[in-house]
Amino acid sequence: MILMGAVTDKGAFIARYASKLPPVYEKYDGHYLGMGGTHKWWMGEFRCVFG
């Protein structure tokens, strides 16, 4: 699962969402990759397929 979005209230995000994710990662043998900062595309072109 890959999520992209903007967090406007980091405290609420961690308390209500991010803190509940570790069991999901474990169940599906997933990993948390990172949060925040700027992004740089190395290959190809990004195209949003939603909305």
C-alpha positions in Angstrom: 0.0 0.0 0.0 1.4 3.4 -0.9 -0.2 6.5 0.5 0.4 10.1 -0.6 -1.1 13.1 1.2 -0.6 16.2 3.3 -0.6 16.0 7.1 -1.9 19.3 8.6 -1.9 18.2 12.2 1.0 15.8 12.9 0.0 15.1 16.5 -3.5 14.1 15.5 -2.2 12.0 12.5 0.1 10.0 14.8 -2.5 9.6 17.5 -5.4 8.6 15.3 -3.8 6.9 12.3 -0.1 6.2 12.3 0.0 4.6 15.8 -2.5 2.0 14.6 -0.5 0.8 11.6 2.2 -1.4 13.0 -0.2 -4.4 13.4 -1.2 -4.0 9.8 2.5 -4.0 8.7 3.2 -7.1 10.7 0.1 -9.0 9.4 1.1 -8.5 5.8 4.9 -8.6 6.3 5.1 -4.9 5.4 7.4 -2.1 6.3 7.1 1.6 7.0 9.3 3.5 4.5 9.1 7.2 5.5 7.2 10.3 6.1 7.7 14.0 5.1 10.3 16.0 3.3 10.7 16.7 -0.4 10.5 14.1 -3.2 12.6 13.6 -6.3 11.6 11.4 -9.2 14.6 9.4 -10.6 12.8 7.7 -13.4 9.6 8.0 -15.4 6.8 10.4 -14.8 4.4 10.6 -11.8 0.7 10.6 -12.8 -2.0 10.7 -10.2 -4.8 8.2 -11.1 -7.3 9.4 -8.5 -9.6 12.4 -8.6 
